[in-house]
Structure formats: structure tokens, C-alpha cells
């Protein structure tokens, strides 16, 4: 489960911020996950619960905002939401499409004290 590795990286960022900004506790973490990122939100919730034990984020609320996949057709230029990398263009039916959004995972904000 690569979500554990992602969580470890995210926790490093949180702990670095705690040292730099001087906060001692994270109350809430807002995470944005693209639907094409291959990150399972429920697995990420589990990884968060396990990975934040004995850290400044222990007991923090995790809010996950899922973002849509967006692609542009190489043939006709149409932009449309997609659910998978190999979806055909809804306008002309061709593939491949160039993915322009929805592949990222991003730490959006921290509520701290």
C-alpha cells in the first residue's frame, strides 16, 4: 500500500512546518487527492490514523477533497472530465487524451495550535 509511504512524506512536511512555525499540535489536515492519482482516499485515512501516532498530528481530523480528472483531446482539443487515463474523447471518440488535472495529491492546509 503506497499510501503509507505517501503518509510518511506528508508527516515529514507537517513536522518540518511544526519546527519552523513553532506549533505543537495539528487539529485538522486538509488533503486534496486527484481521482487519477492512484491514491485511495480510504487507504489514506487508514495510513493517516496509523502514521500520525506519537506525532504533532495525532488525533487530528483528516479532510480529503477529491478533485476530478481533466483531460484534453490531442486530436480535437476538447477538454472534458475523465474517470480513467484511457477514456476516449467524449466529442470525437479518439484516444489518447492528455491529462491536465487530477493526478496530484496536495497538502492544502493545516489547522494548528
N, C-alpha and C positions, 0 to 999 in steps of 0.2 A: 504494500500500500504506500504509494509515493506521497500521500497526504501527510504522513508522519514526517518525512523529510522537509516538505513544504512548511509544516508547522514549526519545525526546529529552526528553519531560516527566519520565519516570521517572528518567533520568540527572540531570536538574536537581535532583530531590528527593535523590538519592543524594549529589550533590556538595554540596548545601546541608548535609546531615547530616554529611558529612566535615568541613566547615569548622566547624560548630557543636560537634561531638563530638571533633574532633581525630584522627580515624583517617586512615591513609594508604593503606589497601588494603582492598578488599572481596573476601572469599573466596567468598561464596555469597550469592545473592539468591533469596528465595522470593517468588514472584508467584502470586496467586490470580486465575484468569480464569473468569468465569461462561460457561457454554455458550451463553447468549443475548446475550453481549456483542458479538458480531460481530468478535471478535479471534481470529485463527487462531494457535493455540499454536506451530505450526512456523514461521510467518512471524515471530512474536515472537522465537523463538530466533534466527533469522537476523538480525533487527533488533538483538537484544542483542549478538550477536557483532560486528556491524559498528559499532554505536553506542557500544560501550564501549571501542573502540580509543583509546589515549592518554588514558585516564581512570583514576580510582581503582578502577574496576570491571573493568579489562582483565584477561582471563583468569579472571574469577570464574565459578563454576558457577551456572547458572540452573536452579532447580527450579520447575516450574509445577504448581500444584494446580488442577485443573478442578473447578468447583462446578456442581451440577445446576441446571437451570431449575425454578422452582417457581411455580405459578400457582393462583389461587383463582377458582372459577366465580362469576360475577356472579349467575347465576340460582339455583343451589342451594347455593352456599357450600363445595363440595368443594374441598380443596386437593390438588394432585397434581403430580408431576414432568412437565415438558413438554420436548420437543425443539425446538419452534419456537413463534413468537409466536402463530400462528393454529391451534394444535392445539385440537380440541374437548374439552370436558369429558369425562373418562372415565366419569363417573357418569350425566350426563343428555344428553350429546352436543351441548350448546349451545355457542355462542361469543357474545361474546368472553370470554376469561379475563383476569383482572387479574394481571399478572406481579408476583410479590412477592420473587423472588430469582433470581439467575443472570445479571443484566445488568451486573454490576460487574467492574472489574479493580482489584486492590488489591495494593500492595506490603506483604507480610506481615512480612518480616524481612530483616535483613542480618547476615551473619557477617563481622566485620571484624578487622583488626589494626592 
